[in-house]
Amino acid sequence: MLNKRELNITIILLILGFLIAAKLLHIDYMVNYSGAQFKSFCNINEFFNCDAVAASKYAHIFGIPVALFGVLGNLFLIIFIFWSRRKNEVIKRNLKNILSIVFFFYVLGSIYLASVSFFLLSSFCVVCMFFWTVCICSFIYVCYINWAAIGSFKKGLMMVKGLITQIYQDKKSMFAIICGLILFCLFNVGISYSFFSGKCEKELVSENRCENFKVKEVEAYLGDDPSKITVYVYTDFQCPWCKRSHANVMDLAHKFEKQVKFVRRDFPLDMSCNKSVNAPIHPLACRASFYSKCAGKQGKYWQFHNEIYNNQEILSEETFINISKLLSIDLQKMEECLKSNEIAEALRREIEEGVKYKVEGTPVFRIFGEILEGAITEEFINGYLSNYPYITAEMLNRMYENKSIRNIQILDIRDEARYKEEHLLAAINIPLDKLQNRISEIDSSKTVIIYGDSEIGPDTAFNVLKNSGYKEILILSKSIYRWKNIYRNKNIIPATK
């Protein structure tokens, strides 16, 4: 039985744990489900990075955020303590023992999560660490007040055995605990389903979840809108490799549906609509693009898209008409759409975008200005997600090596003297205190990568650009001086004097 002083301290520890878990739940929601460009206050660097931990698969159990268990667990314990003190004598007498057992499992969970952070993620969440500390302190405190009454470990084991026997024999206690556990599980599932399930755009969505088509923009995409990261996929309906690649993109889109948006860009290797092509490599690719976009206007883009790939070897004008009939598409509206300037203009924009980024074949992927040919992997996407909005030295070096740097605007926010002394290749210099007035000098069509000589300055610049409407912004995860010391011998970061 808890006396008044012990009760107050226990309740304070539970409330503190509840508040910390609630903050963790907020971070989890913003990182994984909101789709907003979000950077938490505890996203300090690569090692202490709450967002990276929240974005990992270990932050959820059976689709339920781990933080939600902490929020509801502490809330239920507070309610349980006050209920038992008034309603159930058996539990009231054994409350210290019950709390000791509960907090023991809290500690085991904390040790597991700490091990995951250290061995599997190499990133720690500062807020998580506070929660683990509160759990350990709660366990130590309850054990301390229990030890004074028990006196030995052997008596403690006998106490646990006696506690289980008493609760099992007391039907009211047994019923109360079982109902509490059921309610705890139902609340977790219910809240997760209501607030933490995938929220795909509902504008002319096909039967498959997260396969979307924006009618006004004539744009097809997979995943949520908005999302943290956008991957542009340049592809061709008659390209065999594109057909194979699409299956992989679908898997990735469903795996990362809350964080990554895959936008399809038609780049038909057909000279009838693509002037960058000098030969009729895929003579029906342009026509396939027209038909699919017009099907999208009737809410059937992805169904039509999939049927084209299913019949890739036998494509013809007749095939397109037969697919339209199969999908119950209005043929008169289809014919009018095929002749419209809207569809022709949409396709022209996508082709011009591909030419701008030096797309010559398909499939090609673009993510934050970085270009990949042939395939994109889960590991590659995780490289951006686990560090966002930071990038590592290796990632920047990769951009230099594959010539993606032409799609990037590197922004040096140090003062002019330090910039002139030494700076990264292709960087422009706008000191942080002048950034707001000179922001128009930054190319908004490119991904902006910010760096400086401190870790506070780039974060400030990130927010300035974000508030000014820039969408694709990254930060180098270390200052230029730390990078030089770490990577000088590896020649990872090109620099000039």
Residue pairs with C-beta under 8 A, 6 or more apart in sequence:
1 92
1 93
1 95
1 96
2 10
2 81
2 85
2 95
2 96
2 145
6 96
6 145
7 81
7 85
9 141
10 81
10 99
10 138
10 141
10 142
11 78
11 81
13 134
13 137
13 138
13 141
14 74
14 77
14 78
14 81
14 138
15 74
15 78
16 134
17 70
17 74
17 131
17 134
17 135
17 138
18 70
18 71
18 74
18 75
18 78
20 70
20 127
20 130
20 131
20 134
21 67
21 68
21 70
21 71
21 73
21 74
21 131
22 67
22 71
23 127
24 54
24 66
24 67
24 70
24 125
24 127
24 128
24 131
25 65
25 67
25 68
25 70
25 71
27 40
27 42
27 50
27 51
27 54
27 67
27 125
27 127
28 54
28 59
28 65
28 67
28 196
29 65
29 195
29 196
30 36
30 38
30 40
31 38
31 40
31 51
31 54
31 55
31 228
31 259
32 54
32 55
32 59
32 65
32 196
32 258
32 259
33 195
33 196
33 199
33 258
35 199
35 224
35 225
35 226
35 227
35 228
35 258
36 226
37 228
37 389
37 466
37 471
37 473
38 51
38 228
39 51
39 389
39 459
39 462
40 50
40 51
40 54
42 48
42 49
42 50
42 125
42 126
42 127
43 49
43 50
43 51
43 52
44 126
44 455
45 390
45 455
45 477
45 478
46 52
46 122
46 123
46 387
46 390
46 392
46 477
47 122
47 123
47 124
48 123
48 124
48 125
48 126
49 123
49 124
49 125
49 386
49 387
49 390
50 125
50 126
50 127
50 128
51 388
52 121
52 123
52 385
52 386
52 387
52 388
53 59
53 117
53 121
53 123
53 124
53 125
53 128
54 125
55 259
55 385
55 386
55 388
56 116
56 120
56 121
56 386
58 66
58 113
58 116
58 120
58 121
59 65
59 66
59 67
60 66
61 69
63 192
63 196
63 197
64 188
64 189
64 192
64 196
65 192
65 196
66 113
68 188
68 191
68 192
68 196
69 188
70 131
72 184
72 187
72 188
72 191
73 106
73 184
76 180
76 183
76 184
77 99
77 102
80 180
81 95
81 99
83 176
84 91
84 92
84 95
84 176
85 92
85 95
87 176
88 172
88 173
88 176
90 166
90 167
90 170
90 172
90 173
91 98
91 167
91 173
91 176
91 177
94 163
94 166
94 167
96 142
96 145
96 146
96 149
97 146
97 159
97 160
97 163
98 163
99 138
99 142
100 139
100 142
100 143
100 146
101 160
101 163
103 135
103 138
103 139
103 142
104 139
106 135
106 138
106 139
107 135
107 136
107 139
109 135
110 131
110 132
110 135
110 136
113 128
113 132
114 129
114 132
117 123
117 124
117 125
117 128
118 124
121 386
123 386
146 156
147 156
150 156
150 159
166 173
167 173
167 174
167 177
168 174
198 209
198 210
198 224
198 257
198 258
199 224
199 258
200 209
200 210
200 212
200 223
200 224
200 225
200 257
201 212
201 214
201 224
201 225
203 212
203 213
203 214
203 215
204 212
204 213
204 215
204 296
204 299
204 301
205 211
205 212
205 213
206 212
206 213
206 299
206 300
206 301
206 302
206 303
207 303
208 302
209 254
209 257
210 222
210 223
210 224
210 253
210 254
210 257
211 222
211 301
211 302
212 220
212 221
212 222
212 223
212 225
213 219
213 220
213 221
213 296
213 299
213 301
213 302
214 220
214 221
214 225
215 296
215 297
217 346
218 293
218 296
218 297
218 342
218 343
218 346
219 263
219 264
219 346
220 263
220 264
220 292
220 293
220 296
220 301
220 302
220 305
221 261
221 262
221 263
221 264
222 249
222 250
222 253
222 257
222 261
222 262
222 264
223 253
223 256
223 257
223 260
223 261
223 262
224 257
224 258
224 259
224 261
225 261
226 261
227 258
227 259
227 260
227 261
228 259
228 260
228 385
228 388
229 259
229 260
229 261
229 367
229 368
229 381
229 384
229 385
229 388
230 260
230 261
230 262
230 263
230 367
230 472
231 260
231 261
231 262
231 263
231 365
231 366
231 367
231 376
231 381
232 263
232 265
232 353
232 365
232 366
232 367
233 245
233 249
233 262
233 263
233 264
233 265
233 363
233 364
233 365
234 265
234 267
234 354
234 357
234 359
234 362
234 363
234 364
234 365
234 366
235 242
235 245
235 246
235 264
235 265
235 266
235 267
235 362
235 363
235 364
236 242
236 266
236 267
236 268
236 269
236 270
236 282
236 285
236 362
236 363
237 266
237 268
237 282
237 284
237 285
237 288
237 289
237 292
237 308
237 309
237 312
237 315
238 268
238 269
238 270
238 282
238 283
238 284
238 285
238 288
238 312
238 315
239 269
239 282
239 285
239 362
239 363
240 312
241 362
241 363
241 374
242 362
242 363
243 309
243 312
245 363
245 374
245 375
246 309
248 375
248 376
249 262
249 376
252 260
252 262
252 376
252 378
252 381
253 260
253 262
255 378
256 381
256 385
259 385
260 381
260 385
264 305
265 350
265 353
265 354
266 289
266 292
266 293
266 347
266 350
266 351
267 274
267 350
267 351
267 354
267 359
267 362
267 364
268 274
268 277
268 282
268 285
268 286
268 288
268 289
268 347
268 351
269 277
269 281
269 282
269 285
269 361
269 362
270 277
270 280
270 281
270 282
270 283
270 284
270 285
270 286
271 277
271 278
271 279
271 280
272 280
272 283
272 286
273 286
273 289
273 344
273 347
273 348
273 351
274 286
274 351
275 351
276 351
276 354
276 355
276 360
284 315
284 316
286 347
287 317
287 320
288 308
288 315
288 320
289 347
290 338
290 343
290 344
290 347
291 304
291 308
291 320
291 323
291 324
291 334
291 338
292 301
292 304
292 305
292 308
293 301
293 337
293 343
293 346
293 347
294 333
294 334
294 337
294 338
294 343
295 301
295 303
295 304
295 305
295 324
295 327
295 329
295 334
296 304
297 333
297 337
298 329
298 330
298 333
298 334
300 327
300 329
303 327
304 323
304 324
304 327
304 329
307 323
307 326
307 327
308 315
308 320
308 323
311 319
311 323
321 331
324 331
324 334
325 331
337 343
354 364
357 364
357 366
357 371
357 407
358 371
358 403
358 406
359 371
361 373
363 373
363 374
363 375
364 371
364 372
364 373
365 371
365 372
365 373
365 375
365 376
366 372
366 407
367 376
367 380
367 381
367 384
368 384
368 391
368 408
368 447
368 472
368 474
369 399
369 404
369 407
369 408
369 446
369 447
369 472
370 398
370 399
370 402
370 404
370 407
371 402
371 403
371 404
371 407
372 380
372 402
383 392
383 395
384 391
384 395
387 395
387 477
388 474
389 462
389 473
389 474
389 475
390 474
390 475
390 476
390 477
391 449
391 474
391 475
391 476
391 477
392 477
393 476
393 477
393 478
393 483
393 486
393 487
393 492
393 493
394 492
396 449
396 476
396 492
396 493
397 492
397 493
398 404
399 405
399 408
400 425
400 494
405 425
405 426
407 446
407 447
408 426
408 446
408 447
408 448
408 449
409 428
409 442
409 443
409 446
409 447
409 448
409 449
410 424
410 425
410 426
410 427
410 428
410 448
410 449
410 451
411 427
411 428
411 430
411 442
411 448
411 449
411 450
411 451
411 461
412 419
412 423
412 424
412 427
412 428
412 429
412 430
412 451
412 452
413 430
413 431
413 432
413 435
413 450
413 451
413 452
413 457
413 458
413 461
414 423
414 429
414 431
414 432
414 452
414 453
414 457
414 480
415 431
416 429
416 431
418 453
419 427
419 429
421 497
422 480
422 495
422 496
422 497
423 429
423 480
423 495
423 496
424 451
424 480
424 493
424 494
424 495
425 494
425 495
425 496
427 451
428 441
428 442
430 438
430 439
430 441
430 442
432 452
432 457
432 460
432 461
435 461
435 464
436 464
439 464
439 465
439 468
442 448
442 465
442 470
444 469
444 470
446 472
447 472
447 473
447 474
448 465
448 470
448 472
448 473
448 474
449 474
449 475
449 476
450 458
450 461
450 462
450 465
450 473
450 474
450 475
450 476
451 458
451 475
451 476
451 479
451 480
452 458
452 461
452 479
452 480
453 479
453 480
453 481
454 479
455 478
455 479
458 475
458 476
459 475
462 473
462 475
465 473
466 473
476 483
478 486
480 493
480 495
483 492
483 493
484 493
484 495
487 493
